[in-house]
Amino acid sequence: SVPFLIRLFPSVLTKFVFLNFLAFPFFVDFRRPELLVNNTISLHLTTEPGVTVGIWHTVPGSRGAEAQGKDQRWYEEALADAHPVIIYLHGNGGTR
């Protein structure tokens, strides 16, 4: 009966293969990354009309002392300076 159910409801298979409905670790507020990772802030980018992508901007440990207590504007300006930016794409499962 499992193959029959998968044939009728392909979205069920997708959910169980990628498990993107699970947020691990449990009971953590991923909108506040500064509580989880040092020198990190949550930002949102509008890639095209109607599409907004949430990102975390983490500065390297070498700039950690400089980042302490800074607001969102400082992190946005840090993206525009001469330091390299590494983009990590975690895939379609899990969370940021």
PDB file of N, CA, C and O in Angstrom:
ATOM      1  N   SER A   1       0.813  -1.198   0.000  1.00  0.00           N
ATOM      2  CA  SER A   1       0.000   0.000   0.000  1.00  0.00           C
ATOM      3  C   SER A   1       0.860   1.267   0.000  1.00  0.00           C
ATOM      4  O   SER A   1       0.395   2.324  -0.424  1.00  0.00           O
ATOM      5  N   VAL A   2       2.096   1.174   0.466  1.00  0.00           N
ATOM      6  CA  VAL A   2       2.954   2.360   0.508  1.00  0.00           C
ATOM      7  C   VAL A   2       3.227   2.899  -0.896  1.00  0.00           C
ATOM      8  O   VAL A   2       3.083   4.104  -1.106  1.00  0.00           O
ATOM      9  N   PRO A   3       3.618   2.059  -1.876  1.00  0.00           N
ATOM     10  CA  PRO A   3       3.822   2.599  -3.227  1.00  0.00           C
ATOM     11  C   PRO A   3       2.561   3.237  -3.802  1.00  0.00           C
ATOM     12  O   PRO A   3       2.641   4.238  -4.513  1.00  0.00           O
ATOM     13  N   PHE A   4       1.416   2.672  -3.501  1.00  0.00           N
ATOM     14  CA  PHE A   4       0.152   3.230  -3.981  1.00  0.00           C
ATOM     15  C   PHE A   4      -0.094   4.615  -3.377  1.00  0.00           C
ATOM     16  O   PHE A   4      -0.506   5.537  -4.081  1.00  0.00           O
ATOM     17  N   LEU A   5       0.160   4.760  -2.076  1.00  0.00           N
ATOM     18  CA  LEU A   5      -0.028   6.052  -1.416  1.00  0.00           C
ATOM     19  C   LEU A   5       0.958   7.098  -1.945  1.00  0.00           C
ATOM     20  O   LEU A   5       0.604   8.266  -2.106  1.00  0.00           O
ATOM     21  N   ILE A   6       2.195   6.671  -2.213  1.00  0.00           N
ATOM     22  CA  ILE A   6       3.190   7.592  -2.762  1.00  0.00           C
ATOM     23  C   ILE A   6       2.774   8.055  -4.154  1.00  0.00           C
ATOM     24  O   ILE A   6       2.962   9.215  -4.520  1.00  0.00           O
ATOM     25  N   ARG A   7       2.211   7.137  -4.916  1.00  0.00           N
ATOM     26  CA  ARG A   7       1.743   7.482  -6.265  1.00  0.00           C
ATOM     27  C   ARG A   7       0.590   8.480  -6.198  1.00  0.00           C
ATOM     28  O   ARG A   7       0.508   9.388  -7.025  1.00  0.00           O
ATOM     29  N   LEU A   8      -0.299   8.319  -5.220  1.00  0.00           N
ATOM     30  CA  LEU A   8      -1.434   9.230  -5.069  1.00  0.00           C
ATOM     31  C   LEU A   8      -1.030  10.578  -4.479  1.00  0.00           C
ATOM     32  O   LEU A   8      -1.578  11.613  -4.857  1.00  0.00           O
ATOM     33  N   PHE A   9      -0.073  10.566  -3.554  1.00  0.00           N
ATOM     34  CA  PHE A   9       0.328  11.774  -2.838  1.00  0.00           C
ATOM     35  C   PHE A   9       1.847  11.962  -2.909  1.00  0.00           C
ATOM     36  O   PHE A   9       2.541  11.679  -1.932  1.00  0.00           O
ATOM     37  N   PRO A  10       2.377  12.432  -4.045  1.00  0.00           N
ATOM     38  CA  PRO A  10       3.838  12.585  -4.176  1.00  0.00           C
ATOM     39  C   PRO A  10       4.423  13.615  -3.200  1.00  0.00           C
ATOM     40  O   PRO A  10       5.607  13.543  -2.875  1.00  0.00           O
ATOM     41  N   SER A  11       3.629  14.549  -2.740  1.00  0.00           N
ATOM     42  CA  SER A  11       4.152  15.546  -1.791  1.00  0.00           C
ATOM     43  C   SER A  11       4.527  14.898  -0.464  1.00  0.00           C
ATOM     44  O   SER A  11       5.407  15.395   0.240  1.00  0.00           O
ATOM     45  N   VAL A  12       3.866  13.789  -0.113  1.00  0.00           N
ATOM     46  CA  VAL A  12       4.200  13.075   1.120  1.00  0.00           C
ATOM     47  C   VAL A  12       5.621  12.513   1.024  1.00  0.00           C
ATOM     48  O   VAL A  12       6.387  12.589   1.984  1.00  0.00           O
ATOM     49  N   LEU A  13       5.965  11.957  -0.123  1.00  0.00           N
ATOM     50  CA  LEU A  13       7.311  11.425  -0.327  1.00  0.00           C
ATOM     51  C   LEU A  13       8.348  12.537  -0.190  1.00  0.00           C
ATOM     52  O   LEU A  13       9.382  12.345   0.450  1.00  0.00           O
ATOM     53  N   THR A  14       8.081  13.680  -0.777  1.00  0.00           N
ATOM     54  CA  THR A  14       9.008  14.806  -0.690  1.00  0.00           C
ATOM     55  C   THR A  14       9.233  15.215   0.754  1.00  0.00           C
ATOM     56  O   THR A  14      10.368  15.479   1.151  1.00  0.00           O
ATOM     57  N   LYS A  15       8.183  15.271   1.537  1.00  0.00           N
ATOM     58  CA  LYS A  15       8.314  15.660   2.947  1.00  0.00           C
ATOM     59  C   LYS A  15       9.177  14.669   3.714  1.00  0.00           C
ATOM     60  O   LYS A  15       9.986  15.079   4.546  1.00  0.00           O
ATOM     61  N   PHE A  16       9.024  13.381   3.455  1.00  0.00           N
ATOM     62  CA  PHE A  16       9.790  12.384   4.195  1.00  0.00           C
ATOM     63  C   PHE A  16      11.216  12.213   3.684  1.00  0.00           C
ATOM     64  O   PHE A  16      12.091  11.777   4.432  1.00  0.00           O
ATOM     65  N   VAL A  17      11.459  12.547   2.435  1.00  0.00           N
ATOM     66  CA  VAL A  17      12.821  12.462   1.916  1.00  0.00           C
ATOM     67  C   VAL A  17      13.653  13.628   2.442  1.00  0.00           C
ATOM     68  O   VAL A  17      14.779  13.426   2.897  1.00  0.00           O
ATOM     69  N   PHE A  18      13.111  14.850   2.384  1.00  0.00           N
ATOM     70  CA  PHE A  18      13.879  16.034   2.757  1.00  0.00           C
ATOM     71  C   PHE A  18      13.677  16.463   4.206  1.00  0.00           C
ATOM     72  O   PHE A  18      14.503  17.200   4.744  1.00  0.00           O
ATOM     73  N   LEU A  19      12.611  16.025   4.841  1.00  0.00           N
ATOM     74  CA  LEU A  19      12.329  16.340   6.244  1.00  0.00           C
ATOM     75  C   LEU A  19      12.407  17.842   6.536  1.00  0.00           C
ATOM     76  O   LEU A  19      12.862  18.243   7.607  1.00  0.00           O
ATOM     77  N   ASN A  20      11.961  18.675   5.579  1.00  0.00           N
ATOM     78  CA  ASN A  20      12.061  20.111   5.772  1.00  0.00           C
ATOM     79  C   ASN A  20      11.019  20.676   6.738  1.00  0.00           C
ATOM     80  O   ASN A  20      10.983  21.886   6.959  1.00  0.00           O
ATOM     81  N   PHE A  21      10.194  19.843   7.302  1.00  0.00           N
ATOM     82  CA  PHE A  21       9.232  20.303   8.306  1.00  0.00           C
ATOM     83  C   PHE A  21       9.821  20.217   9.711  1.00  0.00           C
ATOM     84  O   PHE A  21       9.206  20.695  10.663  1.00  0.00           O
ATOM     85  N   LEU A  22      11.011  19.611   9.859  1.00  0.00           N
ATOM     86  CA  LEU A  22      11.667  19.517  11.157  1.00  0.00           C
ATOM     87  C   LEU A  22      12.621  20.681  11.364  1.00  0.00           C
ATOM     88  O   LEU A  22      13.375  21.039  10.459  1.00  0.00           O
ATOM     89  N   ALA A  23      12.591  21.262  12.530  1.00  0.00           N
ATOM     90  CA  ALA A  23      13.533  22.319  12.895  1.00  0.00           C
ATOM     91  C   ALA A  23      14.365  21.800  14.064  1.00  0.00           C
ATOM     92  O   ALA A  23      13.860  21.625  15.173  1.00  0.00           O
ATOM     93  N   PHE A  24      15.641  21.560  13.799  1.00  0.00           N
ATOM     94  CA  PHE A  24      16.513  21.021  14.836  1.00  0.00           C
ATOM     95  C   PHE A  24      17.644  21.998  15.084  1.00  0.00           C
ATOM     96  O   PHE A  24      18.187  22.509  14.104  1.00  0.00           O
ATOM     97  N   PRO A  25      18.031  22.293  16.262  1.00  0.00           N
ATOM     98  CA  PRO A  25      17.528  21.795  17.535  1.00  0.00           C
ATOM     99  C   PRO A  25      16.145  22.355  17.850  1.00  0.00           C
ATOM    100  O   PRO A  25      15.767  23.431  17.387  1.00  0.00           O
ATOM    101  N   PHE A  26      15.419  21.611  18.635  1.00  0.00           N
ATOM    102  CA  PHE A  26      14.043  21.958  18.945  1.00  0.00           C
ATOM    103  C   PHE A  26      13.987  23.158  19.887  1.00  0.00           C
ATOM    104  O   PHE A  26      14.916  23.392  20.660  1.00  0.00           O
ATOM    105  N   PHE A  27      12.908  23.904  19.819  1.00  0.00           N
ATOM    106  CA  PHE A  27      12.606  25.024  20.719  1.00  0.00           C
ATOM    107  C   PHE A  27      13.660  26.133  20.676  1.00  0.00           C
ATOM    108  O   PHE A  27      13.943  26.760  21.697  1.00  0.00           O
ATOM    109  N   VAL A  28      14.234  26.373  19.508  1.00  0.00           N
ATOM    110  CA  VAL A  28      15.208  27.444  19.342  1.00  0.00           C
ATOM    111  C   VAL A  28      14.608  28.476  18.394  1.00  0.00           C
ATOM    112  O   VAL A  28      14.006  28.121  17.381  1.00  0.00           O
ATOM    113  N   ASP A  29      14.773  29.746  18.724  1.00  0.00           N
ATOM    114  CA  ASP A  29      14.263  30.824  17.887  1.00  0.00           C
ATOM    115  C   ASP A  29      15.333  31.201  16.862  1.00  0.00           C
ATOM    116  O   ASP A  29      16.283  31.913  17.189  1.00  0.00           O
ATOM    117  N   PHE A  30      15.182  30.726  15.626  1.00  0.00           N
ATOM    118  CA  PHE A  30      16.170  30.971  14.585  1.00  0.00           C
ATOM    119  C   PHE A  30      16.104  32.393  14.051  1.00  0.00           C
ATOM    120  O   PHE A  30      16.949  32.784  13.246  1.00  0.00           O
ATOM    121  N   ARG A  31      15.121  33.176  14.481  1.00  0.00           N
ATOM    122  CA  ARG A  31      15.067  34.580  14.095  1.00  0.00           C
ATOM    123  C   ARG A  31      16.037  35.414  14.924  1.00  0.00           C
ATOM    124  O   ARG A  31      16.277  36.579  14.606  1.00  0.00           O
ATOM    125  N   ARG A  32      16.598  34.832  15.983  1.00  0.00           N
ATOM    126  CA  ARG A  32      17.567  35.515  16.852  1.00  0.00           C
ATOM    127  C   ARG A  32      18.882  34.742  16.855  1.00  0.00           C
ATOM    128  O   ARG A  32      19.220  34.117  17.860  1.00  0.00           O
ATOM    129  N   PRO A  33      19.632  34.771  15.749  1.00  0.00           N
ATOM    130  CA  PRO A  33      20.859  33.965  15.662  1.00  0.00           C
ATOM    131  C   PRO A  33      21.942  34.408  16.629  1.00  0.00           C
ATOM    132  O   PRO A  33      22.830  33.621  16.957  1.00  0.00           O
ATOM    133  N   GLU A  34      21.889  35.644  17.091  1.00  0.00           N
ATOM    134  CA  GLU A  34      22.923  36.113  18.017  1.00  0.00           C
ATOM    135  C   GLU A  34      22.919  35.323  19.317  1.00  0.00           C
ATOM    136  O   GLU A  34      23.910  35.324  20.048  1.00  0.00           O
ATOM    137  N   LEU A  35      21.807  34.647  19.611  1.00  0.00           N
ATOM    138  CA  LEU A  35      21.746  33.792  20.788  1.00  0.00           C
ATOM    139  C   LEU A  35      22.423  32.442  20.557  1.00  0.00           C
ATOM    140  O   LEU A  35      22.754  31.742  21.514  1.00  0.00           O
ATOM    141  N   LEU A  36      22.629  32.076  19.294  1.00  0.00           N
ATOM    142  CA  LEU A  36      23.201  30.784  18.927  1.00  0.00           C
ATOM    143  C   LEU A  36      24.649  30.877  18.460  1.00  0.00           C
ATOM    144  O   LEU A  36      25.482  30.044  18.820  1.00  0.00           O
ATOM    145  N   VAL A  37      24.943  31.899  17.653  1.00  0.00           N
ATOM    146  CA  VAL A  37      26.247  32.033  17.015  1.00  0.00           C
ATOM    147  C   VAL A  37      26.779  33.438  17.288  1.00  0.00           C
ATOM    148  O   VAL A  37      26.059  34.419  17.100  1.00  0.00           O
ATOM    149  N   ASN A  38      28.013  33.541  17.722  1.00  0.00           N
ATOM    150  CA  ASN A  38      28.612  34.853  17.995  1.00  0.00           C
ATOM    151  C   ASN A  38      28.731  35.686  16.722  1.00  0.00           C
ATOM    152  O   ASN A  38      28.944  35.147  15.636  1.00  0.00           O
ATOM    153  N   ASN A  39      28.593  36.989  16.865  1.00  0.00           N
ATOM    154  CA  ASN A  39      28.794  37.957  15.776  1.00  0.00           C
ATOM    155  C   ASN A  39      27.899  37.690  14.577  1.00  0.00           C
ATOM    156  O   ASN A  39      28.353  37.759  13.435  1.00  0.00           O
ATOM    157  N   THR A  40      26.634  37.386  14.826  1.00  0.00           N
ATOM    158  CA  THR A  40      25.697  37.033  13.768  1.00  0.00           C
ATOM    159  C   THR A  40      24.431  37.856  13.897  1.00  0.00           C
ATOM    160  O   THR A  40      23.974  38.153  15.001  1.00  0.00           O
ATOM    161  N   ILE A  41      23.867  38.221  12.750  1.00  0.00           N
ATOM    162  CA  ILE A  41      22.610  38.963  12.724  1.00  0.00           C
ATOM    163  C   ILE A  41      21.739  38.395  11.607  1.00  0.00           C
ATOM    164  O   ILE A  41      22.254  37.894  10.607  1.00  0.00           O
ATOM    165  N   SER A  42      20.440  38.471  11.773  1.00  0.00           N
ATOM    166  CA  SER A  42      19.496  37.994  10.767  1.00  0.00           C
ATOM    167  C   SER A  42      19.090  39.153   9.864  1.00  0.00           C
ATOM    168  O   SER A  42      18.680  40.209  10.345  1.00  0.00           O
ATOM    169  N   LEU A  43      19.206  38.953   8.557  1.00  0.00           N
ATOM    170  CA  LEU A  43      18.833  39.961   7.568  1.00  0.00           C
ATOM    171  C   LEU A  43      17.877  39.343   6.555  1.00  0.00           C
ATOM    172  O   LEU A  43      17.756  38.120   6.473  1.00  0.00           O
ATOM    173  N   HIS A  44      17.207  40.179   5.793  1.00  0.00           N
ATOM    174  CA  HIS A  44      16.322  39.712   4.729  1.00  0.00           C
ATOM    175  C   HIS A  44      16.652  40.451   3.439  1.00  0.00           C
ATOM    176  O   HIS A  44      16.786  41.674   3.439  1.00  0.00           O
ATOM    177  N   LEU A  45      16.781  39.716   2.347  1.00  0.00           N
ATOM    178  CA  LEU A  45      17.065  40.278   1.033  1.00  0.00           C
ATOM    179  C   LEU A  45      15.867  40.053   0.132  1.00  0.00           C
ATOM    180  O   LEU A  45      15.281  38.971   0.127  1.00  0.00           O
ATOM    181  N   THR A  46      15.504  41.076  -0.630  1.00  0.00           N
ATOM    182  CA  THR A  46      14.449  40.934  -1.627  1.00  0.00           C
ATOM    183  C   THR A  46      15.128  40.655  -2.959  1.00  0.00           C
ATOM    184  O   THR A  46      15.793  41.529  -3.515  1.00  0.00           O
ATOM    185  N   THR A  47      14.963  39.442  -3.470  1.00  0.00           N
ATOM    186  CA  THR A  47      15.651  39.045  -4.692  1.00  0.00           C
ATOM    187  C   THR A  47      14.892  39.460  -5.941  1.00  0.00           C
ATOM    188  O   THR A  47      15.494  39.769  -6.969  1.00  0.00           O
ATOM    189  N   GLU A  48      13.585  39.464  -5.851  1.00  0.00           N
ATOM    190  CA  GLU A  48      12.714  39.930  -6.932  1.00  0.00           C
ATOM    191  C   GLU A  48      11.380  40.283  -6.286  1.00  0.00           C
ATOM    192  O   GLU A  48      11.148  39.912  -5.136  1.00  0.00           O
ATOM    193  N   PRO A  49      10.508  40.980  -6.982  1.00  0.00           N
ATOM    194  CA  PRO A  49       9.241  41.373  -6.355  1.00  0.00           C
ATOM    195  C   PRO A  49       8.479  40.158  -5.801  1.00  0.00           C
ATOM    196  O   PRO A  49       8.209  39.194  -6.517  1.00  0.00           O
ATOM    197  N   GLY A  50       8.150  40.234  -4.531  1.00  0.00           N
ATOM    198  CA  GLY A  50       7.391  39.167  -3.892  1.00  0.00           C
ATOM    199  C   GLY A  50       8.222  38.021  -3.336  1.00  0.00           C
ATOM    200  O   GLY A  50       7.665  37.097  -2.742  1.00  0.00           O
ATOM    201  N   VAL A  51       9.558  38.057  -3.515  1.00  0.00           N
ATOM    202  CA  VAL A  51      10.419  36.986  -3.025  1.00  0.00           C
ATOM    203  C   VAL A  51      11.445  37.581  -2.059  1.00  0.00           C
ATOM    204  O   VAL A  51      12.292  38.384  -2.450  1.00  0.00           O
ATOM    205  N   THR A  52      11.353  37.173  -0.796  1.00  0.00           N
ATOM    206  CA  THR A  52      12.289  37.626   0.219  1.00  0.00           C
ATOM    207  C   THR A  52      13.026  36.420   0.775  1.00  0.00           C
ATOM    208  O   THR A  52      12.414  35.403   1.097  1.00  0.00           O
ATOM    209  N   VAL A  53      14.346  36.539   0.885  1.00  0.00           N
ATOM    210  CA  VAL A  53      15.190  35.461   1.364  1.00  0.00           C
ATOM    211  C   VAL A  53      15.795  35.882   2.700  1.00  0.00           C
ATOM    212  O   VAL A  53      16.377  36.961   2.813  1.00  0.00           O
ATOM    213  N   GLY A  54      15.655  35.037   3.693  1.00  0.00           N
ATOM    214  CA  GLY A  54      16.267  35.307   4.988  1.00  0.00           C
ATOM    215  C   GLY A  54      17.694  34.806   5.014  1.00  0.00           C
ATOM    216  O   GLY A  54      17.978  33.705   4.542  1.00  0.00           O
ATOM    217  N   ILE A  55      18.601  35.609   5.567  1.00  0.00           N
ATOM    218  CA  ILE A  55      20.011  35.225   5.644  1.00  0.00           C
ATOM    219  C   ILE A  55      20.549  35.527   7.039  1.00  0.00           C
ATOM    220  O   ILE A  55      19.990  36.340   7.776  1.00  0.00           O
ATOM    221  N   TRP A  56      21.621  34.870   7.375  1.00  0.00           N
ATOM    222  CA  TRP A  56      22.396  35.213   8.566  1.00  0.00           C
ATOM    223  C   TRP A  56      23.719  35.777   8.084  1.00  0.00           C
ATOM    224  O   TRP A  56      24.371  35.193   7.218  1.00  0.00           O
ATOM    225  N   HIS A  57      24.114  36.905   8.638  1.00  0.00           N
ATOM    226  CA  HIS A  57      25.421  37.465   8.339  1.00  0.00           C
ATOM    227  C   HIS A  57      26.288  37.269   9.568  1.00  0.00           C
ATOM    228  O   HIS A  57      26.004  37.816  10.634  1.00  0.00           O
ATOM    229  N   THR A  58      27.341  36.490   9.416  1.00  0.00           N
ATOM    230  CA  THR A  58      28.289  36.221  10.488  1.00  0.00           C
ATOM    231  C   THR A  58      29.635  36.800  10.104  1.00  0.00           C
ATOM    232  O   THR A  58      30.177  36.474   9.048  1.00  0.00           O
ATOM    233  N   VAL A  59      30.173  37.652  10.948  1.00  0.00           N
ATOM    234  CA  VAL A  59      31.508  38.191  10.680  1.00  0.00           C
ATOM    235  C   VAL A  59      32.537  37.238  11.286  1.00  0.00           C
ATOM    236  O   VAL A  59      32.246  36.556  12.269  1.00  0.00           O
ATOM    237  N   PRO A  60      33.739  37.185  10.705  1.00  0.00           N
ATOM    238  CA  PRO A  60      34.756  36.256  11.215  1.00  0.00           C
ATOM    239  C   PRO A  60      35.208  36.628  12.621  1.00  0.00           C
ATOM    240  O   PRO A  60      35.021  37.758  13.071  1.00  0.00           O
ATOM    241  N   GLY A  61      35.795  35.672  13.294  1.00  0.00           N
ATOM    242  CA  GLY A  61      36.270  35.881  14.652  1.00  0.00           C
ATOM    243  C   GLY A  61      37.286  36.998  14.769  1.00  0.00           C
ATOM    244  O   GLY A  61      37.390  37.637  15.816  1.00  0.00           O
ATOM    245  N   SER A  62      38.046  37.242  13.695  1.00  0.00           N
ATOM    246  CA  SER A  62      39.043  38.314  13.729  1.00  0.00           C
ATOM    247  C   SER A  62      38.390  39.692  13.848  1.00  0.00           C
ATOM    248  O   SER A  62      39.033  40.646  14.285  1.00  0.00           O
ATOM    249  N   ARG A  63      37.133  39.800  13.466  1.00  0.00           N
ATOM    250  CA  ARG A  63      36.391  41.064  13.590  1.00  0.00           C
ATOM    251  C   ARG A  63      35.355  40.989  14.709  1.00  0.00           C
ATOM    252  O   ARG A  63      34.499  41.865  14.827  1.00  0.00           O
ATOM    253  N   GLY A  64      35.434  39.953  15.518  1.00  0.00           N
ATOM    254  CA  GLY A  64      34.452  39.746  16.580  1.00  0.00           C
ATOM    255  C   GLY A  64      34.406  40.862  17.596  1.00  0.00           C
ATOM    256  O   GLY A  64      33.325  41.306  17.982  1.00  0.00           O
ATOM    257  N   ALA A  65      35.566  41.325  18.037  1.00  0.00           N
ATOM    258  CA  ALA A  65      35.602  42.408  19.027  1.00  0.00           C
ATOM    259  C   ALA A  65      35.006  43.683  18.451  1.00  0.00           C
ATOM    260  O   ALA A  65      34.338  44.440  19.156  1.00  0.00           O
ATOM    261  N   GLU A  66      35.249  43.915  17.179  1.00  0.00           N
ATOM    262  CA  GLU A  66      34.704  45.095  16.504  1.00  0.00           C
ATOM    263  C   GLU A  66      33.190  45.016  16.367  1.00  0.00           C
ATOM    264  O   GLU A  66      32.516  46.046  16.385  1.00  0.00           O
ATOM    265  N   ALA A  67      32.646  43.807  16.229  1.00  0.00           N
ATOM    266  CA  ALA A  67      31.214  43.614  16.009  1.00  0.00           C
ATOM    267  C   ALA A  67      30.383  43.649  17.285  1.00  0.00           C
ATOM    268  O   ALA A  67      29.160  43.770  17.216  1.00  0.00           O
ATOM    269  N   GLN A  68      31.015  43.546  18.439  1.00  0.00           N
ATOM    270  CA  GLN A  68      30.284  43.486  19.706  1.00  0.00           C
ATOM    271  C   GLN A  68      29.409  44.721  19.896  1.00  0.00           C
ATOM    272  O   GLN A  68      29.900  45.849  19.856  1.00  0.00           O
ATOM    273  N   GLY A  69      28.114  44.504  20.103  1.00  0.00           N
ATOM    274  CA  GLY A  69      27.175  45.579  20.395  1.00  0.00           C
ATOM    275  C   GLY A  69      26.757  46.416  19.205  1.00  0.00           C
ATOM    276  O   GLY A  69      26.070  47.423  19.376  1.00  0.00           O
ATOM    277  N   LYS A  70      27.151  46.029  18.007  1.00  0.00           N
ATOM    278  CA  LYS A  70      26.807  46.812  16.815  1.00  0.00           C
ATOM    279  C   LYS A  70      25.390  46.492  16.351  1.00  0.00           C
ATOM    280  O   LYS A  70      24.851  45.422  16.635  1.00  0.00           O
ATOM    281  N   ASP A  71      24.806  47.434  15.639  1.00  0.00           N
ATOM    282  CA  ASP A  71      23.439  47.267  15.146  1.00  0.00           C
ATOM    283  C   ASP A  71      23.448  46.726  13.711  1.00  0.00           C
ATOM    284  O   ASP A  71      24.503  46.438  13.144  1.00  0.00           O
ATOM    285  N   GLN A  72      22.261  46.599  13.150  1.00  0.00           N
ATOM    286  CA  GLN A  72      22.105  46.026  11.808  1.00  0.00           C
ATOM    287  C   GLN A  72      22.831  46.860  10.759  1.00  0.00           C
ATOM    288  O   GLN A  72      23.378  46.308   9.805  1.00  0.00           O
ATOM    289  N   ARG A  73      22.845  48.162  10.918  1.00  0.00           N
ATOM    290  CA  ARG A  73      23.504  49.033   9.936  1.00  0.00           C
ATOM    291  C   ARG A  73      24.996  48.709   9.828  1.00  0.00           C
ATOM    292  O   ARG A  73      25.544  48.699   8.725  1.00  0.00           O
ATOM    293  N   TRP A  74      25.662  48.443  10.960  1.00  0.00           N
ATOM    294  CA  TRP A  74      27.084  48.114  10.934  1.00  0.00           C
ATOM    295  C   TRP A  74      27.317  46.836  10.138  1.00  0.00           C
ATOM    296  O   TRP A  74      28.258  46.758   9.349  1.00  0.00           O
ATOM    297  N   TYR A  75      26.460  45.828  10.341  1.00  0.00           N
ATOM    298  CA  TYR A  75      26.603  44.560   9.621  1.00  0.00           C
ATOM    299  C   TYR A  75      26.388  44.758   8.123  1.00  0.00           C
ATOM    300  O   TYR A  75      27.083  44.143   7.314  1.00  0.00           O
ATOM    301  N   GLU A  76      25.434  45.608   7.745  1.00  0.00           N
ATOM    302  CA  GLU A  76      25.199  45.880   6.328  1.00  0.00           C
ATOM    303  C   GLU A  76      26.398  46.595   5.711  1.00  0.00           C
ATOM    304  O   GLU A  76      26.783  46.289   4.583  1.00  0.00           O
ATOM    305  N   GLU A  77      26.990  47.539   6.435  1.00  0.00           N
ATOM    306  CA  GLU A  77      28.181  48.227   5.933  1.00  0.00           C
ATOM    307  C   GLU A  77      29.380  47.283   5.858  1.00  0.00           C
ATOM    308  O   GLU A  77      30.237  47.436   4.988  1.00  0.00           O
ATOM    309  N   ALA A  78      29.443  46.306   6.766  1.00  0.00           N
ATOM    310  CA  ALA A  78      30.530  45.328   6.733  1.00  0.00           C
ATOM    311  C   ALA A  78      30.459  44.460   5.478  1.00  0.00           C
ATOM    312  O   ALA A  78      31.484  43.962   5.013  1.00  0.00           O
ATOM    313  N   LEU A  79      29.275  44.276   4.933  1.00  0.00           N
ATOM    314  CA  LEU A  79      29.153  43.519   3.689  1.00  0.00           C
ATOM    315  C   LEU A  79      29.728  44.283   2.504  1.00  0.00           C
ATOM    316  O   LEU A  79      30.133  43.675   1.513  1.00  0.00           O
ATOM    317  N   ALA A  80      29.769  45.616   2.596  1.00  0.00           N
ATOM    318  CA  ALA A  80      30.210  46.438   1.476  1.00  0.00           C
ATOM    319  C   ALA A  80      31.700  46.772   1.529  1.00  0.00           C
ATOM    320  O   ALA A  80      32.213  47.390   0.597  1.00  0.00           O
ATOM    321  N   ASP A  81      32.404  46.386   2.579  1.00  0.00           N
ATOM    322  CA  ASP A  81      33.826  46.730   2.648  1.00  0.00           C
ATOM    323  C   ASP A  81      34.663  45.752   1.824  1.00  0.00           C
ATOM    324  O   ASP A  81      34.114  44.909   1.114  1.00  0.00           O
ATOM    325  N   ALA A  82      35.963  45.859   1.915  1.00  0.00           N
ATOM    326  CA  ALA A  82      36.868  45.081   1.055  1.00  0.00           C
ATOM    327  C   ALA A  82      37.060  43.631   1.497  1.00  0.00           C
ATOM    328  O   ALA A  82      37.746  42.876   0.808  1.00  0.00           O
ATOM    329  N   HIS A  83      36.483  43.225   2.612  1.00  0.00           N
ATOM    330  CA  HIS A  83      36.657  41.850   3.081  1.00  0.00           C
ATOM    331  C   HIS A  83      35.869  40.882   2.192  1.00  0.00           C
ATOM    332  O   HIS A  83      34.785  41.222   1.717  1.00  0.00           O
ATOM    333  N   PRO A  84      36.402  39.687   1.966  1.00  0.00           N
ATOM    334  CA  PRO A  84      35.675  38.712   1.135  1.00  0.00           C
ATOM    335  C   PRO A  84      34.412  38.225   1.838  1.00  0.00           C
ATOM    336  O   PRO A  84      34.326  38.231   3.066  1.00  0.00           O
ATOM    337  N   VAL A  85      33.433  37.801   1.035  1.00  0.00           N
ATOM    338  CA  VAL A  85      32.171  37.265   1.542  1.00  0.00           C
ATOM    339  C   VAL A  85      32.060  35.820   1.091  1.00  0.00           C
ATOM    340  O   VAL A  85      32.228  35.519  -0.091  1.00  0.00           O
ATOM    341  N   ILE A  86      31.779  34.932   2.022  1.00  0.00           N
ATOM    342  CA  ILE A  86      31.568  33.516   1.709  1.00  0.00           C
ATOM    343  C   ILE A  86      30.089  33.226   1.862  1.00  0.00           C
ATOM    344  O   ILE A  86      29.499  33.515   2.903  1.00  0.00           O
ATOM    345  N   ILE A  87      29.495  32.663   0.841  1.00  0.00           N
ATOM    346  CA  ILE A  87      28.076  32.323   0.881  1.00  0.00           C
ATOM    347  C   ILE A  87      27.960  30.824   1.084  1.00  0.00           C
ATOM    348  O   ILE A  87      28.471  30.037   0.287  1.00  0.00           O
ATOM    349  N   TYR A  88      27.291  30.441   2.148  1.00  0.00           N
ATOM    350  CA  TYR A  88      27.086  29.025   2.457  1.00  0.00           C
ATOM    351  C   TYR A  88      25.614  28.708   2.217  1.00  0.00           C
ATOM    352  O   TYR A  88      24.741  29.288   2.862  1.00  0.00           O
ATOM    353  N   LEU A  89      25.338  27.800   1.304  1.00  0.00           N
ATOM    354  CA  LEU A  89      23.975  27.375   0.994  1.00  0.00           C
ATOM    355  C   LEU A  89      23.759  26.011   1.654  1.00  0.00           C
ATOM    356  O   LEU A  89      24.385  25.022   1.273  1.00  0.00           O
ATOM    357  N   HIS A  90      22.888  25.972   2.626  1.00  0.00           N
ATOM    358  CA  HIS A  90      22.735  24.766   3.437  1.00  0.00           C
ATOM    359  C   HIS A  90      21.901  23.678   2.777  1.00  0.00           C
ATOM    360  O   HIS A  90      21.852  22.563   3.296  1.00  0.00           O
ATOM    361  N   GLY A  91      21.256  23.948   1.676  1.00  0.00           N
ATOM    362  CA  GLY A  91      20.424  22.952   1.019  1.00  0.00           C
ATOM    363  C   GLY A  91      18.966  23.173   1.353  1.00  0.00           C
ATOM    364  O   GLY A  91      18.609  24.182   1.960  1.00  0.00           O
ATOM    365  N   ASN A  92      18.123  22.238   0.962  1.00  0.00           N
ATOM    366  CA  ASN A  92      16.690  22.443   1.133  1.00  0.00           C
ATOM    367  C   ASN A  92      16.124  21.778   2.375  1.00  0.00           C
ATOM    368  O   ASN A  92      14.916  21.859   2.595  1.00  0.00           O
ATOM    369  N   GLY A  93      16.917  21.136   3.182  1.00  0.00           N
ATOM    370  CA  GLY A  93      16.431  20.532   4.411  1.00  0.00           C
ATOM    371  C   GLY A  93      16.939  21.297   5.613  1.00  0.00           C
ATOM    372  O   GLY A  93      17.984  21.944   5.553  1.00  0.00           O
ATOM    373  N   GLY A  94      16.218  21.226   6.677  1.00  0.00           N
ATOM    374  CA  GLY A  94      16.658  21.917   7.887  1.00  0.00           C
ATOM    375  C   GLY A  94      16.328  23.379   7.879  1.00  0.00           C
ATOM    376  O   GLY A  94      15.398  23.821   7.203  1.00  0.00           O
ATOM    377  N   THR A  95      17.096  24.128   8.635  1.00  0.00           N
ATOM    378  CA  THR A  95      16.867  25.563   8.754  1.00  0.00           C
ATOM    379  C   THR A  95      18.172  26.308   8.604  1.00  0.00           C
ATOM    380  O   THR A  95      19.244  25.711   8.509  1.00  0.00           O
ATOM    381  N   ARG A  96      18.060  27.627   8.585  1.00  0.00           N
ATOM    382  CA  ARG A  96      19.290  28.416   8.528  1.00  0.00           C
ATOM    383  C   ARG A  96      20.096  28.141   9.753  1.00  0.00           C
ATOM    384  O   ARG A  96      21.180  28.702   9.918  1.00  0.00           O
TER     385      ARG A  96
END
